Amino acid sequence: MTPREQAHLQVLKILAERPEISQRELAEALLVSLGKTNYLIKALVEKGLIKAENFRRSDKKLGYLYVLTPSGIDMRLRLMRTYLARKEAEYEALREEVEKLRNELGLNDPMPPSQ
């Protein structure tokens, strides 16, 4: 998974949970600049993965409601599967390394197998 795909996954996950989030709040959640957040939002809109719809907030200001499109939902699931597979592979490699170290140290209590 590329850094761009990781960023897109993070944005899609947050927008799925909080479609009314402001770009400033999204930038804080992502730990990136407001400009980078705007760039990510525009890229996802251009790809047809999200739609930005105007709505009036309680403070009488216009805001945006970020809605994942069916393509956006599919992309989010695909990226999540890819991310999960990578993390499971990393976990398994780490588990094997720990097991080898335990054996080298004579600690014979095996680690429980991954589930």
Secondary structure as GFF3:
##gff-version 3
##sequence-region A 1 115
A	DSSP	alpha_helix	3	17	.	.	.	ID=ss1
A	DSSP	alpha_helix	23	30	.	.	.	ID=ss2
A	DSSP	alpha_helix	34	46	.	.	.	ID=ss3
A	DSSP	beta_strand	50	56	.	.	.	ID=ss4
A	DSSP	beta_strand	62	68	.	.	.	ID=ss5
A	DSSP	alpha_helix	70	104	.	.	.	ID=ss6
###
